[in-house]
Amino acid sequence: VQLVESGGGLVQPGGSLRLSCAASGFTFSSYGMRWYRQSPGEERELVAAITNTGGSTNYADYVKGRFAISRDNAKNTVYLQMNSLKPEDTAVYYCNTFAYGMHYWGKGTLVTVSS
């Protein structure tokens, strides 16, 4: 199982970014996917989740209405559209799945929100 995140970078407050996570090594369309984030000195926290079909999504309260998770099962990719970004959204964002009885993580992509 391999998860590779991309799309992070430096953005001004109020801006937008779209993160991507390319998955391989497992039957992507059979598993739910999640985005987590971790800020320096903080615990890793769940940001958003999506079911295997994309039919249901869930969000942390602090991103509701600003972030949107989606997936393209034909491309084995999950996305996180982030709008109205705030400085407190600065973190390393990780892609995650629970498959074959284990959690799998990507290496993360850094998002920095700063003027």
TACORJO-V893549 format. One record per residue. RES is the residue in one letter. D_FIRST is the distance of its C-alpha to the first C-alpha in Angstrom with 2 decimals. Layout:
RES&D_FIRST + RES&D_FIRST
This chain:
V&0.00 + Q&3.78 + L&6.83 + V&10.19 + E&13.41 + S&16.78 + G&20.31 + G&21.67 + G&25.12 + L&28.67 + V&30.43 + Q&33.81 + P&34.44 + G&34.60 + G&32.26 + S&29.03 + L&25.54 + R&22.60 + L&19.11 + S&16.20 + C&12.45 + A&10.71 + A&7.41 + S&5.77 + G&4.27 + F&5.80 + T&9.39 + F&9.68 + S&13.36 + S&13.21 + Y&11.97 + G&13.82 + M&12.83 + R&14.71 + W&16.12 + Y&17.54 + R&19.93 + Q&21.63 + S&25.05 + P&26.68 + G&28.03 + E&26.51 + E&24.00 + R&20.70 + E&21.60 + L&20.21 + V&21.32 + A&20.28 + A&18.33 + I&18.10 + T&17.83 + N&15.83 + T&18.91 + G&19.90 + G&23.09 + S&23.14 + T&22.49 + N&23.45 + Y&24.45 + A&25.75 + D&29.51 + Y&29.68 + V&27.77 + K&29.17 + G&31.04 + R&29.57 + F&25.80 + A&24.13 + I&20.55 + S&19.74 + R&17.12 + D&17.34 + N&15.51 + A&16.95 + K&15.29 + N&11.88 + T&13.17 + V&14.49 + Y&17.62 + L&19.91 + Q&23.51 + M&25.57 + N&29.34 + S&32.34 + L&30.45 + K&32.19 + P&32.28 + E&30.77 + D&27.57 + T&27.01 + A&23.75 + V&20.30 + Y&18.13 + Y&14.54 + C&12.00 + N&10.58 + T&9.38 + F&10.35 + A&8.69 + Y&9.84 + G&12.20 + M&10.28 + H&9.98 + Y&7.16 + W&9.01 + G&9.63 + K&12.63 + G&15.01 + T&17.87 + L&21.47 + V&23.94 + T&27.55 + V&30.31 + S&33.66 + S&36.94
